[in-house]
Amino acid sequence: LELCTENVVSMVLSAVLVSVLAAVEHRVQLSEGSLVALSTRGPSAFRVRLVGGDDDAPIASVMVEPDGEDANFTEVSSAVGVGIRATFGEVLVSAAGEVVLLDSAGAELARSSVVQAGVTELQLTSSQEQVLYGGGAGPDDATVLRTEGNVTPLVVNRATYVPHYYSTAGYSALGVVSADATFITRDGAMYPASFASSGSGVTWNFTVPFELYLMPAASLEEGTRAYYDLIGRPRVPPKWSFGFIASRWGWDNRTYIEDTLHHFRDGEFPADAFIVDFLWYANGSDYAFHAEGEMWFNDFDWHNTTFPAPREQMQKYRDMGFRYAGIRKPRLGNSELLADASSKGWILPQGEPGGDPFGSSGFYGVGRELDFSQAALRDWYADHQAHYLADGVSFWWNDEGETDYFTFHWWNVAQADTLRLTLPSDRFYALNRAFSPGMARLGVGFWTGDINP
């Protein structure tokens, strides 16, 4: 009877889900049995879902958090196809099974290849040659504004690529797959929704399920606004964060720190903040640690050589006009904390790409990297580091978070939660080595990764 009841409840919930989705989506049945679900997200984006079954729910992506209500739409049918119309355009499915994007005047912006069940490739073709912008950059293309060739979304030291572009054909696009589909390689943490440009066409390759957000926009400015409407607009950071921030490895002790800060002030250099690497909380680095960590390592303490009197020092430096940040790593080094985190299932199976002190795997920190996607871990982390903000730390410098495509996102959520627990009226700010779309709405900034000497 209990099993029968559970099955009935499951069937009822599935029926309710399908009913709710039908109320907010227009589902177009394709000839071979699959579905294309059309809807709006935010005030200026269409969502096109390639649906594998009746009970497939939309992907809950951290990249998408619209500013504003979802736009109203009406169902339409025309010679082009059937679909939906909003104030900013139309998205239709043709009789042949192509997705067609129109602007508000009815002009065609892009037309897809035929959509079929289980498809993992979709080509969008426009009637004109197009240029793409906004796919990200690394050392090889940082000085090139256009997004050219193949773009494989990834985060790694010195490079970030994203599943987004603006096309001069008149629209912006964002590709979304399940967060469970992300994977790690020696080259970085990958997001399997890549695209390639070829003149008038853009070809997406992806895992399923897949969703494509399309935003009609006549200019790059309009496309960027529509993109921010979809993923969340960047928060304005604290005023002092616009100033010069001094950072280095090698702040030896309190005397050295204070001599350096006095040099800045005596020389009338306009510095507003400074950052200290490992030696603010530990007396060495953790790069050579095995998975079990070391008992002597402190993950959430102050190093007594650089900061023997942290609250007194933080206030003194604030009086001199300096805000302070310490580096943070998304892993643990202390044996006791690692054992506790491991017992709770909070450790990622993978490490950080970029080197291996013990062999040739190409990863370090294996067995010690935290899974910030888990809410319980984020609560634990916020509780353990809240005292830093009470002591006077103003922001964080987040390094080596390329253990997953979304590690930096969830890590910053944990740090923002820390601030809300401690100083709820302050603005959150953190500097990160890489990013994923949507992070800027948290109130963060980004640095371009390690430089060559």
C-alpha positions as CSV (number, residue, x, y, z in Angstrom):
1,L,0.0,0.0,0.0
2,E,2.9,2.4,0.9
3,L,4.6,1.7,-2.5
4,C,1.3,2.2,-4.3
5,T,0.7,5.5,-2.5
6,E,4.2,6.7,-3.4
7,N,3.6,5.9,-7.1
8,V,0.3,7.7,-7.1
9,V,1.9,10.8,-5.5
10,S,4.7,10.7,-8.0
11,M,2.2,10.5,-10.9
12,V,0.1,13.3,-9.5
13,L,3.2,15.5,-9.0
14,S,4.3,14.8,-12.6
15,A,0.8,15.7,-13.9
16,V,0.9,18.9,-11.9
17,L,4.3,19.8,-13.3
18,V,3.2,19.2,-16.9
19,S,0.1,21.3,-16.2
20,V,2.1,24.2,-14.8
21,L,4.6,24.1,-17.6
22,A,1.8,24.1,-20.2
23,A,0.5,27.3,-18.6
24,V,3.8,29.1,-19.0
25,E,5.2,27.5,-22.2
26,H,3.9,27.0,-25.7
27,R,4.8,23.4,-26.6
28,V,5.2,22.6,-30.3
29,Q,5.0,18.9,-31.2
30,L,7.5,17.9,-33.9
31,S,6.7,15.2,-36.5
32,E,9.0,12.5,-35.0
33,G,7.5,12.9,-31.5
34,S,9.8,15.3,-29.7
35,L,8.8,18.8,-28.4
36,V,10.1,22.3,-28.6
37,A,8.9,24.4,-25.6
38,L,8.8,28.2,-26.1
39,S,8.5,30.8,-23.4
40,T,10.0,34.1,-22.1
41,R,12.5,34.7,-19.4
42,G,12.9,38.1,-18.0
43,P,11.6,41.2,-19.9
44,S,13.5,40.6,-23.2
45,A,14.5,36.9,-23.7
46,F,12.9,33.9,-25.4
47,R,13.7,30.5,-24.0
48,V,13.8,27.6,-26.4
49,R,13.8,24.2,-24.8
50,L,14.5,21.0,-26.6
51,V,12.2,18.7,-24.6
52,G,12.9,15.0,-24.5
53,G,9.7,14.0,-22.7
54,D,6.4,15.4,-21.3
55,D,7.8,15.7,-17.8
56,D,11.1,17.4,-18.6
57,A,11.4,20.5,-16.4
58,P,13.3,23.6,-17.3
59,I,17.0,23.6,-16.3
60,A,17.6,25.5,-13.0
61,S,20.8,27.3,-14.0
62,V,22.7,29.7,-11.7
63,M,23.5,31.7,-14.8
64,V,19.9,32.8,-15.2
65,E,18.2,35.1,-12.7
66,P,16.3,37.8,-14.6
67,D,15.9,41.4,-13.5
68,G,12.2,41.8,-13.9
69,E,9.1,39.7,-14.5
70,D,8.9,37.3,-17.5
71,A,7.5,39.1,-20.5
72,N,3.9,38.4,-21.5
73,F,3.5,36.5,-24.7
74,T,0.7,35.3,-27.0
75,E,0.6,32.2,-29.1
76,V,0.8,32.9,-32.8
77,S,0.5,31.0,-36.1
78,S,1.7,32.3,-39.5
79,A,3.1,31.2,-42.8
80,V,6.5,31.1,-41.1
81,G,5.4,28.7,-38.3
82,V,3.7,28.4,-34.9
83,G,5.1,29.9,-31.7
84,I,4.9,32.9,-29.4
85,R,5.1,36.7,-29.8
86,A,6.2,39.2,-27.2
87,T,6.8,42.9,-27.5
88,F,10.4,42.4,-28.5
89,G,9.9,39.8,-31.3
90,E,8.7,36.3,-32.1
91,V,10.1,32.8,-31.9
92,L,8.5,30.2,-34.1
93,V,8.8,26.6,-35.2
94,S,8.4,26.0,-38.9
95,A,6.6,23.1,-40.5
96,A,10.0,21.6,-41.2
97,G,11.0,21.7,-37.5
98,E,13.2,24.8,-37.7
99,V,13.4,27.4,-34.9
100,V,12.9,30.9,-36.4
101,L,13.7,34.1,-34.5
102,L,12.0,37.4,-35.7
103,D,12.4,40.9,-34.4
104,S,9.5,43.1,-33.3
105,A,9.0,44.2,-36.9
106,G,8.7,40.7,-38.2
107,A,12.2,40.6,-39.9
108,E,13.9,37.2,-39.7
109,L,17.1,37.3,-37.6
110,A,18.1,33.6,-37.5
111,R,16.8,30.2,-38.5
112,S,18.0,26.9,-37.0
113,S,18.7,23.5,-38.5
114,V,15.9,21.0,-38.2
115,V,15.3,20.0,-34.5
116,Q,15.0,16.3,-33.9
117,A,14.8,14.1,-30.8
118,G,18.2,13.6,-29.2
119,V,19.9,16.2,-31.3
120,T,23.2,17.5,-29.9
121,E,24.0,20.0,-32.6
122,L,22.0,23.0,-33.7
123,Q,23.0,25.5,-36.4
124,L,21.6,29.1,-36.5
125,T,21.9,30.7,-39.9
126,S,21.3,34.4,-40.7
127,S,20.7,36.0,-44.1
128,Q,23.9,38.1,-43.7
129,E,27.5,37.7,-42.7
130,Q,27.7,38.3,-39.0
131,V,30.3,39.1,-36.3
132,L,30.1,37.7,-32.8
133,Y,31.1,39.4,-29.6
134,G,31.2,38.4,-25.9
135,G,32.3,34.8,-25.8
136,G,35.2,35.4,-23.3
137,A,39.0,35.5,-23.7
138,G,42.3,34.1,-22.8
139,P,46.0,35.1,-23.4
140,D,45.8,34.2,-27.1
141,D,42.8,36.4,-27.9
142,A,42.6,39.0,-25.1
143,T,43.3,41.9,-27.5
144,V,40.7,40.8,-30.1
145,L,37.2,42.2,-29.5
146,R,35.5,39.8,-31.9
147,T,34.6,36.2,-30.9
148,E,36.0,34.0,-33.7
149,G,36.3,30.3,-34.4
150,N,35.2,27.7,-31.9
151,V,34.3,28.8,-28.3
152,T,34.4,26.0,-25.7
153,P,33.2,27.4,-22.3
154,L,35.7,26.9,-19.6
155,V,37.3,28.5,-16.6
156,V,41.1,28.2,-16.0
157,N,43.9,30.3,-14.8
158,R,44.2,33.3,-17.2
159,A,41.1,32.4,-19.3
160,T,37.3,32.4,-19.1
161,Y,35.0,31.4,-22.0
162,V,31.2,31.5,-21.8
163,P,28.2,30.0,-23.7
164,H,27.1,33.5,-24.8
165,Y,27.5,35.8,-27.8
166,Y,26.0,38.8,-29.4
167,S,25.6,38.5,-33.2
168,T,25.5,41.5,-35.5
169,A,22.7,39.7,-37.3
170,G,20.6,41.3,-34.5
171,Y,20.4,39.0,-31.5
172,S,22.1,37.7,-28.3
173,A,22.2,34.1,-27.3
174,L,23.0,32.1,-24.2
175,G,23.2,28.3,-24.2
176,V,22.3,26.3,-21.0
177,V,22.9,22.7,-20.1
178,S,22.6,20.9,-16.7
179,A,25.2,21.8,-14.1
180,D,25.7,18.0,-13.7
181,A,27.1,17.9,-17.2
182,T,30.2,20.0,-16.4
183,F,33.5,18.2,-16.3
184,I,37.2,18.9,-15.6
185,T,40.3,18.4,-17.7
186,R,43.9,19.5,-17.5
187,D,42.9,22.5,-19.6
188,G,40.2,23.7,-17.2
189,A,36.7,23.2,-15.9
190,M,34.4,22.7,-18.9
191,Y,30.8,23.6,-19.7
192,P,29.5,21.5,-22.5
193,A,27.6,24.0,-24.6
194,S,30.1,25.2,-27.2
195,F,29.6,27.2,-30.4
196,A,31.5,28.0,-33.5
197,S,31.1,30.8,-36.0
198,S,31.3,30.5,-39.7
199,G,30.3,33.6,-41.6
200,S,26.5,33.7,-41.6
201,G,26.1,30.6,-39.3
202,V,26.7,29.7,-35.7
203,T,26.8,26.0,-34.7
204,W,26.0,25.0,-31.1
205,N,27.2,21.6,-29.8
206,F,25.9,20.5,-26.4
207,T,24.8,17.7,-24.1
208,V,21.1,17.2,-23.5
209,P,18.9,18.5,-22.1
210,F,19.7,21.9,-23.7
211,E,18.1,25.3,-23.6
212,L,18.8,28.3,-25.9
213,Y,18.0,31.8,-24.8
214,L,17.5,34.2,-27.7
215,M,17.3,37.9,-27.4
216,P,16.4,40.1,-30.4
217,A,18.6,43.2,-30.3
218,A,19.6,45.7,-33.0
219,S,22.9,46.7,-31.4
220,L,25.6,45.4,-29.1
221,E,24.4,47.8,-26.5
222,E,20.8,46.5,-26.7
223,G,22.1,42.9,-26.7
224,T,24.2,43.5,-23.6
225,R,21.2,45.1,-21.8
226,A,19.0,42.1,-22.8
227,Y,21.7,39.7,-21.6
228,Y,21.9,41.5,-18.2
229,D,18.1,41.4,-18.0
230,L,18.4,37.6,-18.2
231,I,21.4,36.8,-16.0
232,G,21.0,39.7,-13.5
233,R,22.5,43.2,-13.6
234,P,25.9,43.8,-12.0
235,R,25.8,45.3,-8.6
236,V,27.7,48.5,-8.0
237,P,30.8,47.6,-5.9
238,P,32.0,49.7,-2.9
239,K,33.5,53.0,-3.9
240,W,36.9,52.2,-2.5
241,S,37.1,49.2,-4.9
242,F,37.6,51.6,-7.8
243,G,40.9,52.7,-6.5
244,F,44.4,51.1,-6.7
245,I,44.7,47.8,-4.8
246,A,48.2,46.6,-4.0
247,S,48.8,42.8,-4.0
248,R,51.8,40.6,-3.7
249,W,53.2,37.3,-2.3
250,G,55.8,38.0,0.4
251,W,54.4,40.2,3.2
252,D,57.0,38.9,5.7
253,N,55.7,40.3,9.0
254,R,53.7,43.2,10.6
255,T,56.7,45.6,10.5
256,Y,57.1,45.0,6.7
257,I,53.4,45.5,6.1
258,E,53.3,48.8,8.0
259,D,56.5,50.1,6.5
260,T,55.0,49.4,3.1
261,L,51.7,51.1,3.8
262,H,53.6,54.2,5.2
263,H,55.6,54.4,2.0
264,F,52.4,54.5,0.0
265,R,51.1,57.4,2.2
266,D,54.4,59.3,2.5
267,G,54.8,59.1,-1.3
268,E,51.2,60.2,-1.8
269,F,50.4,57.2,-3.8
270,P,46.6,56.8,-4.2
271,A,46.3,53.3,-2.9
272,D,42.9,52.3,-1.4
273,A,43.4,48.6,-0.4
274,F,46.0,45.9,-0.1
275,I,45.9,42.1,-0.4
276,V,48.0,39.5,1.4
277,D,48.7,36.0,0.1
278,F,49.0,32.7,2.1
279,L,50.9,34.3,5.0
280,W,48.0,36.1,6.5
281,Y,46.3,33.0,7.8
282,A,48.9,30.2,7.6
283,N,52.7,29.9,7.9
284,G,53.2,28.3,4.5
285,S,51.4,27.1,1.4
286,D,49.4,23.9,1.0
287,Y,50.5,22.9,-2.5
288,A,52.4,19.8,-1.5
289,F,49.7,18.5,0.9
290,H,48.2,15.0,0.3
291,A,44.5,14.4,0.6
292,E,44.6,14.0,4.4
293,G,46.1,17.5,4.9
294,E,48.3,18.6,7.8
295,M,47.4,19.1,11.5
296,W,49.5,22.3,11.8
297,F,47.8,24.1,8.9
298,N,45.2,26.8,9.8
299,D,42.4,27.4,7.4
300,F,40.4,29.9,9.4
301,D,42.9,31.6,11.7
302,W,45.4,34.6,11.7
303,H,49.1,34.1,11.2
304,N,50.8,35.5,14.3
305,T,53.8,36.9,12.4
306,T,51.9,39.1,9.9
307,F,48.8,39.8,12.0
308,P,49.5,39.2,15.7
309,A,46.8,41.7,16.7
310,P,44.3,41.6,13.8
311,R,41.6,43.8,15.1
312,E,44.0,46.5,16.2
313,Q,45.9,46.3,12.9
314,M,42.7,46.3,10.8
315,Q,41.5,49.5,12.5
316,K,45.0,51.1,12.2
317,Y,45.1,50.4,8.5
318,R,41.5,51.6,8.0
319,D,42.5,54.9,9.7
320,M,45.3,55.2,7.1
321,G,42.7,54.8,4.3
322,F,43.4,51.1,3.5
323,R,40.9,48.3,3.1
324,Y,42.2,44.8,3.5
325,A,41.7,41.5,1.7
326,G,43.2,38.1,2.3
327,I,43.6,35.4,-0.3
328,R,41.2,32.5,-0.1
329,K,41.5,29.0,-1.6
330,P,38.4,26.8,-2.2
331,R,39.9,23.9,-0.3
332,L,41.0,22.8,3.1
333,G,44.5,22.0,4.4
334,N,43.8,21.1,8.1
335,S,43.6,17.4,8.7
336,E,40.8,17.6,11.3
337,L,38.6,19.9,9.2
338,L,39.2,17.7,6.1
339,A,38.1,14.6,8.0
340,D,34.9,16.3,9.1
341,A,34.2,17.7,5.6
342,S,34.9,14.3,4.0
343,S,32.5,12.5,6.4
344,K,29.8,14.9,5.3
345,G,30.4,14.5,1.6
346,W,31.5,18.0,1.0
347,I,34.7,17.2,-0.9
348,L,34.8,17.2,-4.7
349,P,36.4,14.2,-6.3
350,Q,38.5,16.3,-8.6
351,G,41.4,18.7,-8.0
352,E,42.5,22.0,-9.4
353,P,44.0,21.9,-13.0
354,G,47.5,23.3,-13.4
355,G,50.0,21.0,-11.9
356,D,50.7,17.9,-9.7
357,P,53.3,17.8,-7.0
358,F,53.1,14.0,-6.8
359,G,53.0,12.8,-10.4
360,S,51.6,13.6,-13.8
361,S,47.8,13.8,-13.3
362,G,47.9,17.6,-14.0
363,F,45.8,18.4,-10.8
364,Y,46.6,19.5,-7.3
365,G,44.5,19.7,-4.1
366,V,42.9,16.4,-5.0
367,G,40.7,15.2,-2.1
368,R,40.7,18.6,-0.5
369,E,38.5,20.8,-2.8
370,L,35.2,21.9,-1.3
371,D,31.9,21.5,-3.1
372,F,30.3,24.9,-2.6
373,S,27.2,23.9,-4.5
374,Q,26.0,22.2,-1.3
375,A,24.0,24.6,1.0
376,A,25.1,22.9,4.2
377,L,28.8,23.4,3.2
378,R,28.2,27.0,2.4
379,D,26.6,27.6,5.8
380,W,29.5,25.8,7.6
381,Y,32.0,27.9,5.6
382,A,30.2,31.2,6.4
383,D,30.2,30.3,10.1
384,H,33.9,29.5,10.1
385,Q,35.1,32.7,8.5
386,A,32.6,35.2,9.9
387,H,35.1,36.3,12.5
388,Y,37.4,37.7,9.8
389,L,34.8,40.3,8.8
390,A,34.2,41.1,12.5
391,D,37.9,41.6,12.8
392,G,38.0,44.1,10.0
393,V,38.5,42.2,6.7
394,S,36.7,44.2,3.9
395,F,36.8,41.8,0.9
396,W,38.2,38.6,-0.5
397,W,40.7,37.6,-3.2
398,N,39.6,34.3,-4.5
399,D,42.2,32.1,-6.2
400,E,42.3,28.7,-7.8
401,G,38.6,28.1,-8.0
402,E,38.6,26.3,-11.4
403,T,37.6,23.0,-9.8
404,D,34.2,23.2,-11.5
405,Y,32.7,25.7,-14.0
406,F,30.5,27.1,-11.1
407,T,32.8,26.8,-8.1
408,F,33.5,30.6,-8.2
409,H,29.8,31.3,-8.3
410,W,28.8,29.2,-5.3
411,W,32.0,30.2,-3.4
412,N,31.0,33.8,-3.7
413,V,27.5,33.0,-2.5
414,A,29.0,31.5,0.6
415,Q,31.1,34.6,1.2
416,A,28.2,36.9,0.6
417,D,26.3,34.8,3.2
418,T,29.2,35.4,5.6
419,L,28.8,39.2,5.1
420,R,25.0,39.1,5.7
421,L,25.6,37.2,8.9
422,T,28.2,39.7,10.2
423,L,27.7,43.1,8.6
424,P,24.4,43.0,6.8
425,S,24.4,46.7,5.8
426,D,27.8,46.5,4.0
427,R,28.2,45.8,0.2
428,F,29.8,42.5,-0.7
429,Y,32.9,42.5,-2.8
430,A,35.4,39.9,-3.9
431,L,38.0,39.6,-6.6
432,N,38.0,36.3,-8.5
433,R,40.4,34.7,-11.0
434,A,37.7,33.5,-13.3
435,F,33.9,33.8,-13.7
436,S,30.7,32.3,-15.0
437,P,27.8,34.3,-16.4
438,G,25.6,35.8,-13.7
439,M,28.2,36.2,-11.0
440,A,28.4,40.0,-11.4
441,R,24.9,40.2,-9.8
442,L,26.5,39.1,-6.6
443,G,28.7,42.2,-6.4
444,V,32.1,40.8,-7.5
445,G,35.0,41.8,-9.6
446,F,37.5,39.7,-11.6
447,W,41.2,39.7,-12.2
448,T,42.9,38.3,-15.3
449,G,44.9,35.5,-13.7
450,D,48.6,35.0,-12.9
451,I,51.0,36.9,-15.0
452,N,54.4,35.8,-16.4
453,P,57.4,37.2,-14.5
